[in-house]
Amino acid sequence: MIELPSQTGSYALEFSLPDPIYLRVGALGEHLIPAGHYIYLGSAGGPGGLRARLNRHLNPLENHRPHWHIDALHQHAQPVAVCWWADMDHPTESPHRSNNIRIECLWSLLLSSLPDSQVPVPGFGASDCKSGCPAHLILFPGCRPVPVLSASDLRQKLAQIASSSEEMGPDETHLRFKLIPEVQ
């Protein structure tokens, strides 16, 4: 079991999809979703913060009704890793903003600019986004021996983006990373 904070914050949740599928994504319609690793970027500003939101995303869907776009993909893909940034200094304020742009949006822009990254469904997970993100779901195609988020240089970039929102030095970041054991 992963220990998760109850503060509000932003997260990057990585899923592995072994085979391509056709997927209906709410009002976005049906899309061909290629095999690969997907990073879903989100925020948790409600009651229970990151703990409540990530536990919902990490548990099987039979425990709750589908609500977010990611619920459609989660029915077919296995979570493999998670990074999160807890809002330590202002846990009850409007979540995770850097210069009025959500951290999840800044992360989306970074990840979608990386080589080999793709946006499989424009607008996925970004229906409430006001920052012009292409999507909050980024694909890294193909089979990977380790999760994309396990790369320390990538996590360092994510932490730098988040820490700049709180005017923190690089040694004061609150970014955490965990691999998710396979569900048996």
TORKESE-324157 format. One record per residue (C-alpha): x, y, z; residue in one letter; residue number from 1. Coordinates in steps of 0.25 Angstrom, whole numbers, always signed. Example, Ala and Ser with C-alpha at 12.3 -4.5 7.8 and 13.67 -1.06 7.14 Angstrom:
# TORKESE-324157
<atom c1="+49" c2="-18" c3="+31" residuo="A" num="1"/>
<atom c1="+55" c2="-4" c3="+29" residuo="S" num="2"/>
# end
This chain:
# TORKESE-324157
<atom c1="+0" c2="+0" c3="+0" residuo="M" num="1"/>
<atom c1="+5" c2="+14" c3="-4" residuo="I" num="2"/>
<atom c1="+5" c2="+24" c3="+7" residuo="E" num="3"/>
<atom c1="-1" c2="+37" c3="+1" residuo="L" num="4"/>
<atom c1="-3" c2="+50" c3="+7" residuo="P" num="5"/>
<atom c1="-17" c2="+56" c3="+10" residuo="S" num="6"/>
<atom c1="-12" c2="+70" c3="+5" residuo="Q" num="7"/>
<atom c1="-17" c2="+76" c3="-8" residuo="T" num="8"/>
<atom c1="-7" c2="+74" c3="-20" residuo="G" num="9"/>
<atom c1="-4" c2="+70" c3="-34" residuo="S" num="10"/>
<atom c1="+0" c2="+56" c3="-39" residuo="Y" num="11"/>
<atom c1="+5" c2="+49" c3="-51" residuo="A" num="12"/>
<atom c1="+0" c2="+34" c3="-52" residuo="L" num="13"/>
<atom c1="+6" c2="+25" c3="-62" residuo="E" num="14"/>
<atom c1="-2" c2="+13" c3="-68" residuo="F" num="15"/>
<atom c1="+3" c2="+2" c3="-77" residuo="S" num="16"/>
<atom c1="-6" c2="-3" c3="-88" residuo="L" num="17"/>
<atom c1="-1" c2="-16" c3="-94" residuo="P" num="18"/>
<atom c1="-10" c2="-16" c3="-107" residuo="D" num="19"/>
<atom c1="-17" c2="-5" c3="-115" residuo="P" num="20"/>
<atom c1="-32" c2="-3" c3="-112" residuo="I" num="21"/>
<atom c1="-44" c2="+5" c3="-117" residuo="Y" num="22"/>
<atom c1="-48" c2="+14" c3="-105" residuo="L" num="23"/>
<atom c1="-61" c2="+23" c3="-104" residuo="R" num="24"/>
<atom c1="-56" c2="+35" c3="-96" residuo="V" num="25"/>
<atom c1="-69" c2="+42" c3="-92" residuo="G" num="26"/>
<atom c1="-72" c2="+54" c3="-101" residuo="A" num="27"/>
<atom c1="-59" c2="+52" c3="-108" residuo="L" num="28"/>
<atom c1="-64" c2="+40" c3="-115" residuo="G" num="29"/>
<atom c1="-58" c2="+27" c3="-119" residuo="E" num="30"/>
<atom c1="-43" c2="+26" c3="-122" residuo="H" num="31"/>
<atom c1="-32" c2="+16" c3="-125" residuo="L" num="32"/>
<atom c1="-23" c2="+16" c3="-113" residuo="I" num="33"/>
<atom c1="-9" c2="+10" c3="-117" residuo="P" num="34"/>
<atom c1="-1" c2="+1" c3="-108" residuo="A" num="35"/>
<atom c1="+9" c2="+8" c3="-99" residuo="G" num="36"/>
<atom c1="+11" c2="+15" c3="-86" residuo="H" num="37"/>
<atom c1="+2" c2="+26" c3="-83" residuo="Y" num="38"/>
<atom c1="+4" c2="+38" c3="-73" residuo="I" num="39"/>
<atom c1="-9" c2="+44" c3="-68" residuo="Y" num="40"/>
<atom c1="-8" c2="+57" c3="-61" residuo="L" num="41"/>
<atom c1="-17" c2="+62" c3="-51" residuo="G" num="42"/>
<atom c1="-20" c2="+70" c3="-38" residuo="S" num="43"/>
<atom c1="-27" c2="+67" c3="-25" residuo="A" num="44"/>
<atom c1="-33" c2="+79" c3="-19" residuo="G" num="45"/>
<atom c1="-45" c2="+72" c3="-12" residuo="G" num="46"/>
<atom c1="-47" c2="+66" c3="+2" residuo="P" num="47"/>
<atom c1="-36" c2="+56" c3="+5" residuo="G" num="48"/>
<atom c1="-27" c2="+62" c3="-5" residuo="G" num="49"/>
<atom c1="-17" c2="+53" c3="-12" residuo="L" num="50"/>
<atom c1="-20" c2="+41" c3="-4" residuo="R" num="51"/>
<atom c1="-34" c2="+41" c3="-8" residuo="A" num="52"/>
<atom c1="-32" c2="+44" c3="-23" residuo="R" num="53"/>
<atom c1="-20" c2="+34" c3="-25" residuo="L" num="54"/>
<atom c1="-27" c2="+23" c3="-17" residuo="N" num="55"/>
<atom c1="-39" c2="+24" c3="-26" residuo="R" num="56"/>
<atom c1="-30" c2="+24" c3="-38" residuo="H" num="57"/>
<atom c1="-22" c2="+12" c3="-33" residuo="L" num="58"/>
<atom c1="-34" c2="+3" c3="-29" residuo="N" num="59"/>
<atom c1="-42" c2="-5" c3="-39" residuo="P" num="60"/>
<atom c1="-54" c2="+2" c3="-45" residuo="L" num="61"/>
<atom c1="-64" c2="-8" c3="-40" residuo="E" num="62"/>
<atom c1="-63" c2="-1" c3="-27" residuo="N" num="63"/>
<atom c1="-68" c2="+12" c3="-33" residuo="H" num="64"/>
<atom c1="-76" c2="+18" c3="-45" residuo="R" num="65"/>
<atom c1="-67" c2="+24" c3="-56" residuo="P" num="66"/>
<atom c1="-66" c2="+39" c3="-55" residuo="H" num="67"/>
<atom c1="-53" c2="+44" c3="-61" residuo="W" num="68"/>
<atom c1="-48" c2="+41" c3="-75" residuo="H" num="69"/>
<atom c1="-37" c2="+33" c3="-69" residuo="I" num="70"/>
<atom c1="-47" c2="+23" c3="-63" residuo="D" num="71"/>
<atom c1="-49" c2="+19" c3="-78" residuo="A" num="72"/>
<atom c1="-35" c2="+15" c3="-80" residuo="L" num="73"/>
<atom c1="-33" c2="+10" c3="-66" residuo="H" num="74"/>
<atom c1="-42" c2="-2" c3="-69" residuo="Q" num="75"/>
<atom c1="-32" c2="-7" c3="-79" residuo="H" num="76"/>
<atom c1="-18" c2="-2" c3="-74" residuo="A" num="77"/>
<atom c1="-10" c2="-5" c3="-62" residuo="Q" num="78"/>
<atom c1="-4" c2="+6" c3="-53" residuo="P" num="79"/>
<atom c1="+11" c2="+5" c3="-52" residuo="V" num="80"/>
<atom c1="+16" c2="+18" c3="-45" residuo="A" num="81"/>
<atom c1="+12" c2="+30" c3="-39" residuo="V" num="82"/>
<atom c1="+18" c2="+44" c3="-36" residuo="C" num="83"/>
<atom c1="+11" c2="+54" c3="-27" residuo="W" num="84"/>
<atom c1="+13" c2="+68" c3="-22" residuo="W" num="85"/>
<atom c1="+6" c2="+72" c3="-9" residuo="A" num="86"/>
<atom c1="+3" c2="+86" c3="-6" residuo="D" num="87"/>
<atom c1="+10" c2="+86" c3="+7" residuo="M" num="88"/>
<atom c1="+10" c2="+101" c3="+9" residuo="D" num="89"/>
<atom c1="-4" c2="+105" c3="+6" residuo="H" num="90"/>
<atom c1="-12" c2="+92" c3="+7" residuo="P" num="91"/>
<atom c1="-26" c2="+98" c3="+7" residuo="T" num="92"/>
<atom c1="-24" c2="+108" c3="-4" residuo="E" num="93"/>
<atom c1="-28" c2="+106" c3="-18" residuo="S" num="94"/>
<atom c1="-19" c2="+95" c3="-23" residuo="P" num="95"/>
<atom c1="-6" c2="+95" c3="-30" residuo="H" num="96"/>
<atom c1="-4" c2="+107" c3="-37" residuo="R" num="97"/>
<atom c1="+9" c2="+114" c3="-43" residuo="S" num="98"/>
<atom c1="+6" c2="+128" c3="-48" residuo="N" num="99"/>
<atom c1="-9" c2="+124" c3="-49" residuo="N" num="100"/>
<atom c1="-6" c2="+112" c3="-58" residuo="I" num="101"/>
<atom c1="-8" c2="+98" c3="-51" residuo="R" num="102"/>
<atom c1="+4" c2="+90" c3="-49" residuo="I" num="103"/>
<atom c1="-3" c2="+78" c3="-56" residuo="E" num="104"/>
<atom c1="-4" c2="+87" c3="-69" residuo="C" num="105"/>
<atom c1="+11" c2="+91" c3="-68" residuo="L" num="106"/>
<atom c1="+15" c2="+76" c3="-66" residuo="W" num="107"/>
<atom c1="+6" c2="+73" c3="-78" residuo="S" num="108"/>
<atom c1="+13" c2="+83" c3="-87" residuo="L" num="109"/>
<atom c1="+26" c2="+78" c3="-83" residuo="L" num="110"/>
<atom c1="+23" c2="+63" c3="-85" residuo="L" num="111"/>
<atom c1="+16" c2="+66" c3="-99" residuo="S" num="112"/>
<atom c1="+29" c2="+73" c3="-103" residuo="S" num="113"/>
<atom c1="+38" c2="+61" c3="-101" residuo="L" num="114"/>
<atom c1="+43" c2="+52" c3="-112" residuo="P" num="115"/>
<atom c1="+34" c2="+40" c3="-115" residuo="D" num="116"/>
<atom c1="+22" c2="+46" c3="-107" residuo="S" num="117"/>
<atom c1="+9" c2="+47" c3="-114" residuo="Q" num="118"/>
<atom c1="-5" c2="+52" c3="-110" residuo="V" num="119"/>
<atom c1="-14" c2="+40" c3="-114" residuo="P" num="120"/>
<atom c1="-27" c2="+48" c3="-111" residuo="V" num="121"/>
<atom c1="-27" c2="+63" c3="-112" residuo="P" num="122"/>
<atom c1="-35" c2="+68" c3="-99" residuo="G" num="123"/>
<atom c1="-34" c2="+56" c3="-91" residuo="F" num="124"/>
<atom c1="-34" c2="+59" c3="-77" residuo="G" num="125"/>
<atom c1="-34" c2="+74" c3="-80" residuo="A" num="126"/>
<atom c1="-49" c2="+78" c3="-81" residuo="S" num="127"/>
<atom c1="-47" c2="+88" c3="-70" residuo="D" num="128"/>
<atom c1="-33" c2="+93" c3="-75" residuo="C" num="129"/>
<atom c1="-32" c2="+108" c3="-78" residuo="K" num="130"/>
<atom c1="-17" c2="+107" c3="-81" residuo="S" num="131"/>
<atom c1="-18" c2="+102" c3="-95" residuo="G" num="132"/>
<atom c1="-12" c2="+88" c3="-92" residuo="C" num="133"/>
<atom c1="-13" c2="+78" c3="-103" residuo="P" num="134"/>
<atom c1="-18" c2="+68" c3="-93" residuo="A" num="135"/>
<atom c1="-15" c2="+63" c3="-79" residuo="H" num="136"/>
<atom c1="-12" c2="+49" c3="-85" residuo="L" num="137"/>
<atom c1="+2" c2="+47" c3="-92" residuo="I" num="138"/>
<atom c1="+6" c2="+34" c3="-99" residuo="L" num="139"/>
<atom c1="+20" c2="+28" c3="-100" residuo="F" num="140"/>
<atom c1="+17" c2="+17" c3="-110" residuo="P" num="141"/>
<atom c1="+23" c2="+3" c3="-110" residuo="G" num="142"/>
<atom c1="+27" c2="-7" c3="-99" residuo="C" num="143"/>
<atom c1="+36" c2="-1" c3="-88" residuo="R" num="144"/>
<atom c1="+45" c2="-9" c3="-78" residuo="P" num="145"/>
<atom c1="+43" c2="+2" c3="-68" residuo="V" num="146"/>
<atom c1="+32" c2="+13" c3="-66" residuo="P" num="147"/>
<atom c1="+35" c2="+26" c3="-72" residuo="V" num="148"/>
<atom c1="+33" c2="+33" c3="-59" residuo="L" num="149"/>
<atom c1="+45" c2="+25" c3="-53" residuo="S" num="150"/>
<atom c1="+55" c2="+34" c3="-60" residuo="A" num="151"/>
<atom c1="+61" c2="+43" c3="-50" residuo="S" num="152"/>
<atom c1="+64" c2="+54" c3="-59" residuo="D" num="153"/>
<atom c1="+49" c2="+55" c3="-63" residuo="L" num="154"/>
<atom c1="+45" c2="+55" c3="-49" residuo="R" num="155"/>
<atom c1="+55" c2="+66" c3="-46" residuo="Q" num="156"/>
<atom c1="+49" c2="+74" c3="-57" residuo="K" num="157"/>
<atom c1="+35" c2="+72" c3="-52" residuo="L" num="158"/>
<atom c1="+40" c2="+76" c3="-38" residuo="A" num="159"/>
<atom c1="+46" c2="+89" c3="-43" residuo="Q" num="160"/>
<atom c1="+33" c2="+93" c3="-50" residuo="I" num="161"/>
<atom c1="+25" c2="+90" c3="-37" residuo="A" num="162"/>
<atom c1="+35" c2="+97" c3="-28" residuo="S" num="163"/>
<atom c1="+36" c2="+109" c3="-36" residuo="S" num="164"/>
<atom c1="+21" c2="+111" c3="-32" residuo="S" num="165"/>
<atom c1="+25" c2="+112" c3="-18" residuo="E" num="166"/>
<atom c1="+38" c2="+119" c3="-19" residuo="E" num="167"/>
<atom c1="+46" c2="+108" c3="-13" residuo="M" num="168"/>
<atom c1="+60" c2="+103" c3="-16" residuo="G" num="169"/>
<atom c1="+63" c2="+90" c3="-22" residuo="P" num="170"/>
<atom c1="+66" c2="+83" c3="-9" residuo="D" num="171"/>
<atom c1="+52" c2="+87" c3="-3" residuo="E" num="172"/>
<atom c1="+43" c2="+80" c3="-13" residuo="T" num="173"/>
<atom c1="+32" c2="+72" c3="-9" residuo="H" num="174"/>
<atom c1="+31" c2="+63" c3="-21" residuo="L" num="175"/>
<atom c1="+30" c2="+48" c3="-18" residuo="R" num="176"/>
<atom c1="+31" c2="+36" c3="-27" residuo="F" num="177"/>
<atom c1="+26" c2="+21" c3="-25" residuo="K" num="178"/>
<atom c1="+25" c2="+9" c3="-34" residuo="L" num="179"/>
<atom c1="+12" c2="+2" c3="-33" residuo="I" num="180"/>
<atom c1="+13" c2="-13" c3="-30" residuo="P" num="181"/>
<atom c1="+5" c2="-22" c3="-40" residuo="E" num="182"/>
<atom c1="-9" c2="-24" c3="-36" residuo="V" num="183"/>
<atom c1="-11" c2="-39" c3="-33" residuo="Q" num="184"/>
# end
